Amino acid sequence: MHDTPVVPWLSIIGIGEDGLAGLTLASRKALDAAEVVFGGARHLELACAGERGRLWAVPFDTAPVLAIRGRKVAVLASGDPFWFGAGGSLAGQLQSGEWVAFPVPSTFSLAAARLGWKLEDTICLGLHAAPFERLVPVLSHGVRVICLLRDGEAVVSLCQWLDLKGWGQTAVTALSALGGPSETVANFIALAGPSAQFRAPVAVALDTRGPLGLPRVGGLADDLFVHDGQITKRHSRAFALSALAPRPGELLWDIGAGSGSVSVEWALAGGIAVAIEQQAARAANIRENAAAFGLSHRISVVEGSSPQMLAGPPAPDAVFAGGGLTAEHFQAIWAIMRDGTRFVAHAVALETQALLSDLHARHGGDLVRFEVSHAEPLGRMRSWQAVRPIVQWSTSK
């Protein structure tokens, strides 16, 4: 018995500013065969969709396309539909074989070609529907970035943001309507801003000039975070992240998150974090820190402390308990954890250290005690000032 083959009904077509002239024969045939054509106003005009055209919903929603599943449908997107386009959103809700795609060069490719930049050495970001803070994790002196922006006014706003953050000397190239008859390219310094206006679609290329960016190892300076003193300090955080071993795409539960500093550094490593904090003011600090690092899309905050709340978030790949762990909380966490999940806990209080010692005896793993001292003035000389020692227990279920 053979499975019935899936017949493609949806064509996802990339289109450039050169309109129909830039489409391949195959994509033209797919467009001509479509009963309904979805796209933005500019896309529909470029494709001469006429009465078949339907504007995308605002905010963007794939439901209108899925509602006519099975009919001959075409979706238009700028350039490569699977690079910050509608392609991924649609394909994720369809079976393999229901759709075919016809990409054309992306805005990133066109921009790199105009500038002579190696695309593999360039960071590409979609900021047309995201805050400029998404640049924070990637900005570093000498880094090249190409980002898509919402419209021409956003070019001015981005330059103002760069200057405010200390990147005012960054060389900026604004590229509008690339590949079409109205293409414009302008060069200026972020501090000065553009002298002309730009129309969508617009991309901005940044050859960054400014301070050192964020380091790529665990243990960011404490003063980078908003906190009320409840923060996993820099050196302790580095120990914690080393034991947690973050990997791209993995989910962390940060129990008793405080300032969310561990969640932030986990997310900077490419992961996703759920920060669980019972105090509302600290939960607000976590949200502020996540936004400041451009990580609000990677860090969610859960307010509360009861073990029953842990049944809500998806099962984690790793768990960090920064302090105040109780036997009750541990049992609730351990019961939810899947096999292979990593668990790391820190303890300062003797009672919590005793609990970690007992858990180590029962579950194995590594139990370590580390102390950090800082040089402090002692009269006319200096001496070591020790901070409270920390016990760390790390294991995998």
C-alpha positions in Angstrom: 0.0 0.0 0.0 1.4 3.4 -1.1 0.8 6.7 0.6 -1.2 9.2 -1.6 1.3 11.8 -2.8 0.8 15.3 -1.6 0.0 17.7 -4.4 1.5 21.2 -4.1 -1.2 23.9 -4.0 0.9 26.8 -2.7 3.6 28.6 -4.6 5.9 30.9 -2.4 7.4 33.3 -4.9 10.2 35.7 -4.2 10.0 39.0 -6.2 12.4 41.8 -6.5 12.1 45.5 -7.4 12.4 44.5 -11.1 9.0 42.8 -10.8 8.0 40.3 -13.4 11.2 40.8 -15.4 13.2 39.3 -12.6 11.2 36.1 -12.2 12.2 32.8 -13.7 10.0 31.0 -16.2 8.9 28.4 -13.5 7.9 31.1 -11.1 6.0 33.0 -13.8 4.0 29.9 -14.6 3.2 29.3 -11.0 2.1 33.0 -10.6 -0.1 32.8 -13.8 -1.7 29.6 -12.5 -2.7 31.0 -9.1 -6.3 31.7 -8.5 -5.4 33.9 -5.4 -2.2 35.9 -4.9 -1.3 37.2 -1.4 1.3 39.9 -0.8 2.0 43.4 0.3 0.6 46.3 -1.8 4.1 46.8 -3.4 4.4 43.0 -4.2 0.9 42.8 -5.8 1.7 45.9 -7.9 5.1 44.5 -9.0 3.4 41.2 -10.0 0.5 42.8 -11.8 -1.8 40.6 -9.6 -4.9 42.6 -10.5 -8.2 41.3 -9.1 -6.5 38.1 -7.9 -4.5 40.0 -5.3 -5.2 39.9 -1.6 -3.3 42.1 0.8 -1.6 40.5 3.8 -3.4 41.1 7.1 -1.9 43.6 9.5 -0.5 42.4 11.8 0.9 39.6 9.6 -1.2 36.4 9.8 -1.0 33.2 7.7 -4.6 32.2 8.5 -6.1 33.7 5.3 -3.8 31.5 3.2 -4.4 28.4 5.2 -8.2 29.1 5.0 -8.2 28.3 1.3 -5.9 25.3 1.5 -6.1 23.2 -1.6 -6.8 26.0 -4.1 -4.1 27.3 -6.4 -2.5 30.0 -4.3 0.6 32.1 -4.7 2.3 34.1 -1.9 4.6 36.9 -2.8 7.6 37.9 -0.6 10.6 40.2 -1.1 13.7 38.3 -2.4 14.2 35.0 -0.6 11.0 34.1 1.2 12.9 32.0 3.7 15.2 34.8 4.9 13.1 37.0 7.2 10.2 36.4 4.9 6.8 34.6 5.0 8.2 31.3 3.7 9.2 29.8 7.1 5.9 30.9 8.8 3.9 29.1 6.1 6.0 26.0 5.6 6.0 25.4 9.4 2.2 24.8 9.2 2.2 22.7 6.1 3.1 19.1 5.1 6.2 18.6 2.9 5.0 18.6 -0.6 2.1 21.1 -0.2 4.3 24.0 -1.3 7.0 24.9 -3.7 9.3 27.9 -3.5 10.9 30.2 -6.1 13.4 32.5 -4.4 15.2 35.4 -6.0 18.3 37.2 -4.6 17.6 38.6 -1.1 18.0 42.2 -0.1 21.0 41.0 1.9 22.6 39.5 -1.3 21.9 42.6 -3.3 23.3 44.9 -0.6 26.5 42.8 -0.3 26.9 42.8 -4.0 26.6 46.6 -4.2 29.1 47.0 -1.3 31.6 44.3 -2.2 31.1 42.6 1.2 31.5 38.9 1.8 28.1 37.8 2.9 29.5 35.0 4.9 31.4 37.5 7.0 28.4 39.9 7.4 25.8 39.7 10.1 22.2 39.9 8.7 19.3 41.1 10.8 15.6 41.8 10.2 14.8 45.0 12.1 11.7 45.9 10.2 9.5 44.5 13.0 12.0 44.3 15.9 13.7 46.9 18.2 17.1 48.3 17.5 18.3 46.6 20.7 18.6 43.4 18.7 21.9 44.9 17.5 23.3 45.0 21.1 24.6 41.3 21.1 26.4 41.7 17.7 27.8 45.2 17.8 31.6 45.3 18.0 34.2 47.6 16.6 34.8 46.6 12.9 31.8 44.3 12.6 29.8 44.6 9.4 26.0 44.4 9.7 23.2 44.5 7.1 19.7 45.1 8.5 16.3 45.4 7.0 14.3 48.4 8.3 10.6 49.2 8.4 10.7 52.3 6.2 12.8 55.4 5.4 12.1 57.2 8.7 13.6 54.2 10.5 17.0 55.1 8.9 17.0 58.4 10.9 15.9 56.6 14.1 18.6 54.0 13.8 21.3 56.6 13.4 20.1 58.4 16.5 20.0 55.2 18.4 23.6 54.3 17.3 24.9 57.7 18.3 23.1 57.4 21.7 24.8 54.1 22.3 28.3 55.3 21.5 28.4 54.2 17.8 28.0 57.6 16.2 31.2 57.2 14.1 29.8 54.1 12.4 29.8 54.3 8.6 26.3 53.8 7.3 25.1 52.9 3.8 21.4 53.2 3.2 20.1 51.2 0.2 16.6 51.7 -1.0 14.6 49.7 -3.7 17.6 47.6 -4.6 17.5 46.0 -8.0 14.7 48.3 -9.4 14.6 51.5 -11.5 14.2 53.7 -8.3 17.3 52.2 -6.5 19.2 54.7 -4.4 22.4 54.2 -2.4 23.7 56.9 0.1 26.7 56.9 2.4 27.0 58.9 5.6 28.2 58.7 9.3 25.6 57.7 11.9 26.3 60.9 13.9 25.5 63.1 11.0 22.5 61.1 9.8 21.1 60.9 6.2 20.6 64.0 4.1 18.0 62.4 1.9 14.8 60.4 2.4 14.3 56.8 1.5 11.3 54.7 0.5 10.7 51.1 1.4 12.1 48.5 0.9 15.2 49.9 2.7 18.2 48.2 4.1 21.1 49.7 6.1 24.7 48.5 6.0 26.8 49.3 9.1 30.6 49.3 9.1 30.7 49.7 12.9 33.0 52.2 14.6 32.8 52.5 18.4 33.5 50.8 21.7 34.3 47.2 22.3 31.2 45.0 22.1 30.0 42.4 24.5 32.5 39.6 25.2 31.6 36.2 24.1 32.4 34.3 27.3 30.4 34.0 30.5 30.8 36.6 33.2 29.7 40.0 32.1 30.3 43.0 34.4 27.6 43.3 37.1 27.1 47.0 36.3 25.7 46.1 32.9 22.6 44.8 34.6 19.8 46.6 36.5 19.5 45.0 39.9 18.7 45.6 43.6 21.7 43.6 44.8 20.1 40.3 44.1 22.3 39.2 41.3 24.5 36.2 40.5 27.8 38.1 40.6 30.2 38.0 37.7 32.5 35.3 38.8 29.8 33.1 40.2 27.8 33.6 37.0 30.8 32.4 35.0 31.0 29.3 37.1 27.3 28.7 36.7 27.3 29.1 32.9 30.3 26.8 32.6 28.4 24.1 34.4 25.1 24.8 32.6 26.9 24.5 29.2 24.5 26.5 27.1 23.9 25.5 23.5 22.0 27.3 20.7 18.2 26.6 20.9 18.2 25.0 24.3 15.7 26.1 27.0 16.8 27.2 30.5 14.7 27.5 33.6 16.3 30.2 35.8 14.7 29.6 39.2 14.8 32.6 41.5 16.2 34.7 38.7 16.8 37.9 40.6 18.1 40.3 38.0 17.9 37.7 35.2 21.7 37.9 34.6 22.1 34.2 34.1 19.1 34.2 31.7 20.7 37.0 29.7 24.0 35.3 29.3 22.3 32.0 28.4 20.3 33.8 25.7 23.4 35.6 24.4 24.8 32.1 23.8 21.8 31.4 21.6 19.5 29.8 24.0 15.9 30.5 25.3 15.2 31.2 29.0 12.3 31.2 31.3 13.1 33.4 34.3 11.0 32.5 37.4 11.0 35.2 40.0 8.5 35.7 42.9 9.1 39.4 43.6 7.4 41.8 41.1 10.1 44.5 41.3 12.8 42.0 40.4 10.6 40.5 37.6 10.5 44.1 36.2 14.3 44.3 36.4 14.5 41.1 34.4 12.3 42.4 31.7 14.3 45.7 31.6 17.6 43.8 31.3 16.2 41.5 28.6 15.0 44.5 26.6 18.4 46.4 27.1 20.3 43.4 25.6 17.8 42.9 22.8 16.7 39.6 24.2 13.0 40.1 25.0 12.2 37.6 22.3 14.4 35.0 24.0 13.6 35.6 27.7 10.1 35.2 29.2 9.4 36.0 32.8 7.1 34.0 35.1 6.2 35.6 38.4 5.7 33.3 41.4 7.5 30.7 43.4 5.2 27.7 44.1 6.3 24.3 42.7 2.9 24.0 40.9 3.9 26.9 38.7 6.7 24.8 37.2 4.1 22.7 35.3 3.4 25.6 33.0 6.6 26.3 31.0 7.9 23.7 28.5 10.3 21.1 29.9 13.8 22.6 30.1 17.2 21.4 28.8 18.9 22.9 31.8 17.8 24.3 35.2 19.6 26.9 37.4 18.7 27.5 41.0 20.7 30.5 42.1 19.8 30.4 45.8 17.2 29.5 48.3 16.5 26.1 46.9 14.4 23.9 49.1 13.9 20.1 49.1 10.2 20.7 48.1 11.2 22.8 45.1 13.9 20.4 44.1 11.5 17.4 44.1 9.0 19.4 42.0 11.7 20.4 39.5 13.3 16.9 39.4 10.0 15.2 38.7 9.4 17.4 35.6 13.0 17.2 34.2 13.5 14.8 31.3 16.4 12.4 31.2 19.6 14.2 30.3 18.5 17.6 31.7 21.3 19.5 33.4 20.7 20.9 36.9 23.0 23.4 38.6 22.4 25.0 42.0 24.3 27.5 44.0 24.1 27.9 47.8 25.5 30.5 50.2 23.6 29.6 53.4 24.7 26.7 55.4 21.3 25.1 55.4 21.1 25.2 51.6 24.7 23.9 51.3 23.7 21.0 53.5 20.8 20.3 51.2 23.1 20.3 48.1 25.5 18.0 50.0 22.7 15.6 50.6 21.4 15.8 47.0 25.0 15.1 45.8 25.2 12.0 47.9 21.9 10.7 46.5 22.1 11.8 42.8 25.8 12.1 42.2 27.3 14.8 39.9 29.9 17.4 41.0 29.9 19.3 44.3 32.4 22.1 44.4 33.1 25.1 46.8 34.7 28.2 45.4 35.8 31.4 47.0 36.7 34.8 45.4 38.6 37.6 47.0 39.1 41.2 45.8 42.0 43.5 46.5 40.8 46.3 48.8 42.5 49.2 50.5 44.0 48.5 53.9 45.3 51.8 55.3 48.1 52.9 52.9 48.3 49.3 51.5 46.0 46.6 50.2 44.6 43.4 51.4 42.4 40.6 50.2 38.6 40.9 51.0 36.8 37.6 50.6 33.2 37.4 49.5 31.0 34.7 50.9 32.0 31.2 49.6 29.6 29.5 47.3 28.8 25.8 46.9 27.8 24.6 43.5 26.2 21.3 42.8 25.8 20.2 39.1 24.4 17.0 37.7 22.3 15.5 34.9 19.2 13.5 35.5 
